[in-house]
């Protein structure tokens, strides 16, 4: 039996109100709600999706930057420290945006900035692993409207703290989500099954590579609402004939919510309902399960992730 798992990143239960096909799944299959955030851990795609995939909680990394480096085939040494790093906009010492699309160049010793597209960067600090446990940072999308002086990174090693602060004030780069090189179990080790992932978002690409899951080339997909949904749906169905498990991850709703654009978010989820769910329901093979859920909710009002219940639909086609 094959399983197709569709994760609509950031979708909340009320977002499906006008989704005819998703609501039909509730009538023909099983339905429940789940909270994918393990107790005591942060609510984010890394934590929630690895939890969904059955990775033991003690093997889930605290930060996602290392997996995003894997996604772009960047070599990371054991002693490196890696941050996510957003391009930000500041006015009168207030953080007003953390999704600025621009290229940024820095000339600082022992650090490397890598542009991974749109507003996202990775920051590698050579030989910085020894500082990992002494650093605290904040997700910038949860601190919009706050004074910079109240949300600066902290480190008991003042040289490191000053370096991170300099990036913010001199380069409009906000470092956060620090991580180091960590190993996680492969999907086959966990489940004795072959897995594939259809995605474009960096963290999912990194998860797929780290867990040794097949990752197809997508020609027209993006990690936002302008993605080619049909290409993703078609590739998912194709892979379900060869692999035991196929994860289809669609990210645009989460990005819309971070932009606090409620209309864009719900419109995109309705589009997924019409172009992906409908296609899969009509073309799925017998002896296949279709699961539709979300990793976590993301509020379009606050722009923040929500630690709470999400819908979980499961239909077995026989």
C-alpha positions as a printed Julia matrix, in Angstrom:
318×3 Matrix{Float64}:
   0.0    0.0     0.0
   1.24   3.48   -0.88
   0.62   6.64    1.14
   0.42  10.2    -0.18
   0.73  12.82    2.57
  -0.14  16.38    1.56
   1.04  19.01    4.05
  -0.46  22.46    3.47
   2.0   24.53    5.45
   0.4   27.03    7.82
  -3.22  26.01    7.17
  -5.67  26.46   10.04
  -9.01  24.6    10.33
 -11.12  27.64    9.37
  -9.1   28.09    6.17
 -10.92  25.09    4.64
 -14.39  26.58    5.0
 -14.95  26.94    1.23
 -12.85  23.93    0.15
 -15.36  21.55   -1.42
 -12.92  18.72   -2.1
 -11.15  18.81    1.26
 -14.49  18.81    3.06
 -15.6   15.86    0.91
 -12.63  13.89    2.27
 -14.22  14.22    5.7
 -17.38  12.53    4.39
 -15.69   9.59    2.65
 -12.78   8.93    5.03
 -11.69   9.48    8.6
 -11.13  12.83   10.28
  -9.47  14.03   13.46
  -7.45  16.95   14.74
  -3.82  16.73   15.82
  -1.19  18.94   17.4
   2.15  18.25   15.71
   4.3   20.27   18.12
   6.02  17.98   20.64
   5.68  19.17   24.22
   8.33  21.69   25.16
   9.47  22.3    21.58
   9.0   25.26   19.23
   6.17  25.34   16.72
   7.8   25.45   13.29
   7.99  23.38   10.1
  11.21  21.64   11.07
   9.91  20.36   14.4
   6.38  19.58   13.27
   7.24  17.81   10.02
   9.99  15.68   11.55
   7.48  14.75   14.26
   4.94  13.78   11.57
   7.63  11.68    9.85
   8.23   9.75   13.05
  11.64  11.11   13.99
  12.19  10.57   17.75
  11.89  13.84   19.63
  15.46  13.62   20.96
  16.7   13.43   17.34
  14.87  16.55   16.15
  17.38  19.43   15.73
  16.66  22.67   17.57
  17.58  24.82   14.59
  16.97  24.41   10.87
  19.85  26.33    9.3
  22.04  23.22    8.99
  19.34  21.37    7.02
  18.88  24.4     4.78
  22.63  24.34    4.11
  22.3   20.66    3.12
  19.5   21.71    0.76
  21.89  23.88   -1.27
  24.77  21.37   -1.0
  26.84  23.69    1.18
  29.59  21.83    3.03
  29.33  22.34    6.78
  32.16  21.36    9.13
  31.59  19.81   12.54
  32.77  22.99   14.28
  30.73  25.47   12.21
  27.8   27.46   13.58
  25.0   28.23   11.13
  22.25  30.86   11.33
  19.25  31.68    9.24
  19.57  35.34    8.3
  16.71  37.54    7.03
  17.0   40.78    5.1
  15.16  43.29    7.29
  13.86  46.85    7.15
  14.15  49.13   10.15
  12.61  52.55   10.76
  13.32  54.63   13.86
  14.89  51.55   15.51
  11.66  49.56   14.94
  11.67  46.27   13.01
   9.03  46.79   10.32
   9.84  44.0     7.85
  11.89  40.8     7.75
  11.09  39.71    4.18
  13.01  42.28    2.12
  14.12  41.0    -1.28
  17.65  42.22   -1.95
  21.21  41.04   -2.34
  23.51  41.8     0.56
  27.29  41.54    0.64
  29.38  41.54    3.8
  33.11  41.67    4.42
  33.67  40.23    7.86
  36.35  37.81    9.03
  35.45  34.15    9.65
  31.82  34.45    8.51
  30.19  33.58    5.21
  26.83  34.87    3.96
  24.95  32.75    1.41
  21.91  34.12   -0.43
  19.36  31.29   -0.73
  16.68  33.32   -2.49
  14.18  36.14   -1.88
  14.72  37.48    1.65
  16.57  34.45    3.01
  20.26  33.91    3.71
  22.42  31.51    5.63
  25.27  32.77    7.81
  28.14  30.39    8.56
  30.49  31.22   11.43
  33.68  29.22   11.11
  34.7   27.41   14.32
  31.6   28.85   16.02
  30.07  25.64   17.36
  31.59  26.26   20.8
  29.26  29.28   21.17
  26.08  27.38   20.2
  24.69  26.7    23.68
  25.31  30.25   24.9
  23.38  32.05   22.12
  19.72  33.09   22.16
  17.92  34.66   19.19
  14.34  35.49   18.17
  12.32  34.59   15.04
  12.07  38.05   13.4
   8.59  37.43   11.95
   7.33  37.19   15.54
   8.94  40.5    16.55
   7.62  42.95   13.95
   6.89  46.32   15.5
   9.4   45.77   18.3
  12.39  47.99   19.1
  15.65  46.49   17.86
  17.35  47.08   21.19
  14.78  44.73   22.81
  15.23  41.86   20.35
  18.97  41.75   19.77
  20.71  38.34   19.87
  22.33  37.48   23.19
  25.55  35.57   23.87
  27.69  35.33   27.0
  30.71  35.71   24.71
  30.55  39.44   23.97
  32.71  39.17   20.84
  30.05  36.96   19.24
  27.17  39.09   20.52
  28.79  42.22   19.08
  29.32  40.49   15.73
  25.64  39.52   15.51
  24.54  43.01   16.55
  26.81  44.54   13.89
  25.09  42.47   11.2
  21.76  43.95   12.23
  22.79  47.59   12.43
  25.4   47.72    9.65
  23.91  45.33    7.11
  20.18  45.06    7.93
  20.62  41.31    8.41
  18.84  39.58   11.27
  20.54  36.3    12.35
  18.4   33.7    14.12
  17.57  29.98   14.27
  21.15  28.97   15.04
  22.11  25.33   14.51
  25.07  22.98   14.13
  25.72  19.82   12.15
  23.46  17.02   13.43
  22.47  13.62   12.07
  18.86  12.41   11.92
  17.63   8.88   11.09
  16.78   8.0     7.5
  13.16   7.38    6.55
  13.96   3.76    5.68
  15.62   3.19    9.06
  12.51   4.44   10.81
   9.82   2.73    8.73
  11.46   0.13    6.48
   9.81   1.89    3.53
  11.01   3.91    0.54
  10.08   7.58    0.73
  10.02  10.57   -1.62
   9.4   14.28   -1.07
   7.86  16.7    -3.59
   8.77  20.19   -2.43
  10.65  23.39   -3.1
  11.02  24.96    0.35
  14.63  24.81    1.57
  13.88  23.12    4.88
  11.92  20.31    3.18
  14.69  19.81    0.64
  17.14  19.56    3.55
  14.91  17.1     5.41
  14.59  14.93    2.31
  18.35  14.84    1.77
  19.13  14.23    5.45
  16.58  11.39    5.64
  17.72   9.9     2.32
  14.33  10.36    0.63
  14.05  10.73   -3.14
  13.8   14.35   -4.27
  12.54  14.91   -7.84
  13.5   17.89   -9.98
  10.65  20.4   -10.31
  10.88  22.86  -13.19
   8.19  25.39  -12.3
   7.65  25.02   -8.56
   8.43  27.72   -6.01
   8.07  27.96   -2.25
   5.3   30.56   -2.47
   1.84  31.16   -3.95
   3.22  31.44   -7.51
   4.16  27.74   -7.56
   3.0   25.35  -10.28
   0.5   23.26   -8.31
  -0.31  20.91  -11.18
   3.36  20.01  -11.65
   3.58  19.09   -7.98
   0.35  17.07   -8.01
   1.3   15.21  -11.18
   4.79  14.38   -9.87
   3.31  13.16   -6.57
   0.93  10.78   -8.32
   3.75   9.51  -10.55
   6.01   8.78   -7.58
   3.26   7.03   -5.62
   3.47   4.18   -8.15
   7.13   3.62   -7.26
   7.51   4.67   -3.61
   5.77   3.46   -0.46
   5.39   6.99    0.87
   5.27  10.37   -0.91
   5.23  13.65    1.01
   3.84  16.58   -0.99
   4.62  19.87    0.75
   2.97  23.13   -0.35
   4.24  26.27    1.36
   2.5   29.37   -0.01
  -0.21  29.65    2.66
   2.43  29.95    5.38
   4.23  32.71    3.47
   0.95  34.59    2.95
   0.18  34.38    6.66
   3.64  35.71    7.57
   2.85  38.64    5.25
  -0.45  39.04    7.18
  -2.36  38.68    3.91
  -5.47  36.72    4.9
  -7.15  36.98    1.51
  -4.08  35.65   -0.31
  -3.78  32.78    2.17
  -7.37  31.55    1.9
  -7.43  32.07   -1.88
  -4.32  29.94   -2.26
  -5.72  27.15   -0.09
  -8.9   27.18   -2.2
  -6.67  26.9    -5.27
  -4.91  23.87   -3.72
  -8.34  22.34   -3.14
  -9.33  22.75   -6.79
  -6.01  21.98   -8.51
  -4.34  19.44   -6.2
  -6.94  17.69   -4.03
  -9.39  17.32   -6.88
  -6.69  15.96   -9.2
  -5.42  13.45   -6.65
  -8.92  12.26   -5.75
  -9.78  11.63   -9.41
  -6.52   9.91  -10.38
  -5.21   8.12   -7.31
  -4.55   4.38   -7.65
  -6.3    1.7    -5.67
  -4.55   0.47   -2.54
  -3.39   4.01   -1.76
  -4.05   6.28    1.22
  -4.43  10.03    0.81
  -3.73  12.11    3.92
  -4.27  15.88    3.98
  -3.09  17.92    6.95
  -0.95  20.85    8.05
   2.27  20.95   10.01
   1.0   23.86   12.13
  -1.28  26.81   11.76
   0.04  30.27   10.89
  -2.15  33.23   11.78
  -2.65  35.82    9.05
  -3.66  38.28   11.77
  -0.47  38.08   13.84
   1.87  36.57   11.24
   2.98  33.99   13.82
   2.91  30.2    14.01
   0.14  28.75   16.17
   0.72  25.9    18.61
  -2.66  24.18   18.34
  -4.81  21.58   16.63
  -4.82  21.17   12.84
  -7.16  19.07   10.7
  -6.13  15.58    9.61
  -8.05  13.88    6.77
  -7.34  10.28    5.74
  -8.98   8.37    2.87
  -8.03   4.87    1.72
  -8.73   4.1    -1.95
  -9.32   0.4    -2.52
